């Protein structure tokens, strides 16, 4: 190719590319800071169902249709709108900002709106979008559900609608006449005090207690719209939620929560304890994880130390013996046990090493067996040493919430400076990914999850407590304190107190829960556990000052 | 067939092609988590052409320039397509997601900055070099 022609081609390419890119940017952008002078959308909601919809001019009087007892009137104004590519579900999903954007669809001369609430109610906003095997965590996951809802509204099918309708995304803002409960509004970190935290901690405990059945099993993952329990169950999470209820009962003396904790613990010991070789283990099926046993020990220990029961001493000893039997020479644990083969499986998953380490420290506080403490010390040494040693290990971290809680627990008996150094570095990493609202995310396109904020907050609070006890300099502990407060502020903004009741079939069932994220409003049992646990650690710290 | 002289420029391009082959192999067959023929096949062809052209350049083979021209054109087309795709993604995502998109935009710009020297500038220089030395041969 002639050099002159190549140069000309590259210049034309660059100019055309910049011009096209600028055009696409300008065509797709919406301005959510504009005056809200678009149409006004009024929706009547009753128990998670939209019962009426009125769309009118911005200055028209509000509709006179009755919205009586049990009805919530949502009034929103369209701020701006822009195009969306509706020919592909993936592109359409990416083109909508979760929790902010809605959809406007015009078909055969008629226009219908899907507000952000509609998208949640249709189930379009929950979950994570996928592109093949890649979890892209960007935009709306289930736009197909929104398309189905629109198609039903227009009395046609999705493909006909997609081919013939006009799709626009809209940005809405609440009108002054909006009657919805405020949810997701930021909480100022300096408004956090002991009373506020105690209230939130108790609500989270009561949520779990209310959703613990008579036989001790739990409503594992409750859908906000239907109040039905979704399929699936995790025994480590059951045990973790039991542990939190026991902590709340111990802290507040709340009998309703304490009774539920005892039922849930009894369910683990009496219905889900199996024989793993020479030991007892918790779980179900052929392959069991050490996580269920570890978190069950935490629950048993907390119930025992709270004076709610002394029936669990044998279960604590047996569980600790199982964990020790699963430990390798280097301190790491074999995370699985094959009951059919009768042998441990030397494979590792997330969280379990930290959970087992914390469980062994807490078990030691009941058993007094030095072997438990030594096993915990070896495990902690492994986690913060050879277990996390690679090029760049000072800059990247996994989820270490159990590790830092184990650090706090072991400090009383056998201080571990290397683990403290590890957790301080881990918290510095967390602060780097903490967003202005206090949540934690490395993905700028998707809202921070409340579960992640809960677990990172409990780790940060545990690190703060230990750092103060270890005499770490004030500049460092101030950073930790600010990090914890911001994390808690983010969590408090999300608690169902009472939350978006207009989207709930049974608001009382959801009261006190924490959702997965601002757009995934289902409550899984580990969400109130981690969020509440973070607040509980911090309130104890505040009370100790 | 007459052999091409092995100049220092030819040696430099041969080493450069080996480096780009390693970069493409690592980027496509190691970094990408799943296999897709639309990406894998052109990448495989590009790696093969780069390796063969390196051999041709280092040993001064008469066919070396033809293979180098083909590999440079393939790299240039792939680079321009990739830069265009990344740029359009940046403009679309920042348009849709506003300020939230700035983080990913920065990430994509870093990718563009990595792609341009290896997949646009380098093959362009090779094409110009082949063109200029052709009359002398």
Contacts between the chains, C-beta under 8 A, distances in Angstrom:
chain1	res1	chain2	res2	distance
A	1	B	127	5.2
A	1	B	131	6.4
A	2	B	131	6.6
A	3	B	128	4.6
A	3	B	131	6.2
A	3	B	132	7.4
A	6	B	124	6.2
A	6	B	127	6.1
A	6	B	128	6.7
A	10	B	120	7.7
A	10	B	124	6.8
A	13	B	80	6.1
A	17	B	83	7.3
A	17	B	84	5.5
A	17	B	87	5.6
A	18	B	87	7.8
A	20	B	88	7.0
A	20	B	91	7.9
A	21	B	87	4.8
A	21	B	88	5.9
A	21	B	90	6.9
A	21	B	91	3.8
A	22	B	91	6.8
A	23	B	91	8.0
A	24	B	88	6.2
A	24	B	91	4.4
A	24	B	92	5.4
A	24	B	95	6.3
A	25	B	91	4.0
A	25	B	92	7.4
A	25	B	94	6.0
A	25	B	95	4.2
A	26	B	95	7.1
A	27	B	95	6.9
A	28	B	91	7.8
A	28	B	92	5.9
A	28	B	95	3.2
A	28	B	96	5.1
A	29	B	94	7.6
A	29	B	95	4.1
A	29	B	96	7.4
A	29	B	98	6.8
A	30	B	98	7.5
A	32	B	98	7.2
A	82	B	95	7.7
A	82	B	96	7.8
A	94	B	93	7.6
A	94	B	96	7.2
A	95	B	92	7.9
A	95	B	96	5.1
A	96	B	96	7.7
A	97	B	96	6.9
A	97	B	97	5.7
A	97	B	98	7.8
A	97	B	100	7.2
A	132	B	34	6.7
A	133	B	33	6.7
A	133	B	34	5.1
A	134	B	33	6.8
A	134	B	34	7.7
A	169	B	96	7.9
A	444	B	97	7.8
A	444	B	100	5.2
A	444	B	101	6.9
A	444	B	102	7.1
A	444	B	103	3.4
A	444	B	104	5.9
A	445	B	93	7.3
A	445	B	97	5.7
A	445	B	100	6.0
A	445	B	101	6.9
A	445	B	103	8.0
A	445	B	104	6.3
